[in-house]
Amino acid sequence: MAEPEFPELTAEQKRWAFAGAALFLLAIGFLGFALSNGVMVAFAIGWIALQIFGYVGSLKRANGDFAHPLFKSQVLLHFAALGLLIMVVSRASS
């Protein structure tokens, strides 16, 4: 049985897919940090849950297009969450 052939991703689609994957891996790493230290566990779990539901939902509505504005808005939303996390950590450490 032959496997279906998928179209090649454009450079823009690859960039947005990489950005989403990098944020997801960062969230997984932060979850490990949060669980080991017992701080901000609820945020870490919620952030991963929001990413899963957000990325899957936006990709479903965008028909798998990583360069669709809906997927881009999800990635930018999680960049904002990362910025807020950095601000909270910097305020707590100073």
HELIX and SHEET records of a PDB file:
HELIX    1   1 ALA A   11  ASN A   37  1                                  27    
HELIX    2   2 VAL A   41  ARG A   61  1                                  21    
HELIX    3   3 PRO A   69  SER A   93  1                                  25    
END                                                                             
